[in-house]
Amino acid sequence: MKSIEIISIPVANQETAKDFYVNQLGFKIKFEASTPQGNWIQLALKDDSTSISIVSGHPHAQSGSVKGNIISTDDIENDVKNLQARGIDISDIQDLPHGKIATFNDPDANQWVLREAPKY
């Protein structure tokens, strides 16, 4: 094994989810195509080799079922302010032994954790 390439995020509506991830969070469309099984929408943060695929209608993936995926940041205070300015409801920053974190949900209640690693 080499790396984690794609994480599937189950959503009820791919276009609504794409709008949230691209226009509110700042993800970029890495690849998008129609397939016999539905649309394939793959998104990533800039310069990130790991991406997400927003999927709907999959029998084993219920929208809102993903919890706790972590997005790293070097400046959580600034990123929280920016996300709030874009209309994202994000928790207060918690200062924990493993870093500073704040959590938010996508429109389907999939939970994300924004984390600034501790400085050693």
Wavefront OBJ file of the C-alpha trace (Angstrom):
o trace
v 0.000 0.000 0.000
v 1.089 3.518 -0.716
v -1.381 6.261 0.287
v -5.004 7.224 0.746
v -6.171 8.583 -2.585
v -9.938 9.206 -2.376
v -12.419 9.319 0.502
v -16.086 8.875 -0.434
v -18.490 11.359 1.133
v -22.134 10.241 0.837
v -24.553 13.068 0.042
v -28.233 13.365 -0.836
v -27.676 15.741 -3.755
v -24.350 15.969 -5.564
v -24.934 19.462 -6.988
v -25.800 20.915 -3.569
v -22.761 19.221 -2.065
v -20.518 20.364 -4.922
v -21.668 23.949 -4.405
v -20.849 23.729 -0.672
v -17.429 22.118 -1.089
v -16.334 24.328 -3.998
v -17.923 27.697 -3.202
v -17.907 27.676 0.602
v -14.934 25.477 1.513
v -12.677 26.235 -1.450
v -12.212 22.729 -2.855
v -11.293 22.458 -6.531
v -12.908 20.088 -9.026
v -10.276 17.482 -9.794
v -12.436 15.341 -12.086
v -16.098 15.193 -13.040
v -17.821 12.786 -15.420
v -21.052 10.907 -16.011
v -20.893 7.142 -15.572
v -23.493 4.377 -15.944
v -23.775 4.371 -12.125
v -24.247 8.170 -11.896
v -21.989 11.195 -11.751
v -18.416 10.974 -10.533
v -17.386 14.199 -8.799
v -13.889 14.237 -7.329
v -12.720 17.286 -5.353
v -9.518 18.287 -3.586
v -7.983 21.134 -1.679
v -5.182 22.897 -3.541
v -1.924 20.959 -3.712
v -3.453 17.967 -1.882
v -2.944 14.480 -3.275
v -5.849 13.080 -1.224
v -9.257 13.926 -2.632
v -12.910 13.316 -1.881
v -15.629 11.916 -4.086
v -19.144 13.111 -3.337
v -21.449 10.164 -3.993
v -25.210 9.741 -3.888
v -27.530 6.825 -4.316
v -25.016 4.229 -3.192
v -26.784 1.446 -1.236
v -23.972 1.148 1.333
v -23.317 4.874 1.847
v -25.962 6.891 3.636
v -25.716 10.677 3.401
v -24.545 12.225 6.652
v -22.816 9.068 7.867
v -19.202 10.294 7.677
v -17.882 11.788 10.913
v -14.497 13.089 11.995
v -12.457 13.426 8.798
v -9.700 15.927 9.508
v -8.598 18.894 7.394
v -5.250 20.299 8.500
v -4.454 23.991 8.820
v -1.511 26.103 9.898
v -3.756 28.930 11.164
v -7.018 27.702 12.661
v -8.108 31.107 13.988
v -7.900 32.668 10.527
v -9.526 29.694 8.803
v -12.420 29.630 11.294
v -13.049 33.346 10.653
v -12.938 32.776 6.891
v -15.341 29.832 7.065
v -17.746 31.827 9.258
v -17.594 34.689 6.734
v -18.607 32.186 4.031
v -21.679 31.192 6.048
v -20.380 27.970 7.588
v -21.533 27.208 11.125
v -18.330 26.086 12.817
v -17.752 25.293 16.488
v -15.568 27.272 18.848
v -11.904 26.318 18.743
v -10.896 23.733 21.326
v -7.279 23.584 22.479
v -6.516 19.892 23.040
v -3.260 17.977 23.623
v -3.304 16.756 19.999
v -3.929 20.226 18.575
v -6.495 22.967 18.198
v -9.712 21.811 16.555
v -13.047 23.171 15.368
v -15.838 21.127 13.795
v -18.445 21.801 11.133
v -20.918 19.860 8.995
v -21.647 19.817 5.296
v -25.307 20.222 4.158
v -25.853 16.458 4.701
v -24.478 16.460 8.279
v -21.191 14.793 7.349
v -18.861 16.110 10.041
v -15.437 17.620 9.404
v -12.703 18.550 11.879
v -10.387 21.468 11.190
v -7.116 20.852 13.059
v -3.984 22.844 13.710
v -1.271 20.488 14.936
v 0.529 21.436 18.132
v 3.884 23.145 17.803
v 6.561 20.956 19.360
l 1 2 3 4 5 6 7 8 9 10 11 12 13 14 15 16 17 18 19 20 21 22 23 24 25 26 27 28 29 30 31 32 33 34 35 36 37 38 39 40 41 42 43 44 45 46 47 48 49 50 51 52 53 54 55 56 57 58 59 60 61 62 63 64 65 66 67 68 69 70 71 72 73 74 75 76 77 78 79 80 81 82 83 84 85 86 87 88 89 90 91 92 93 94 95 96 97 98 99 100 101 102 103 104 105 106 107 108 109 110 111 112 113 114 115 116 117 118 119 120
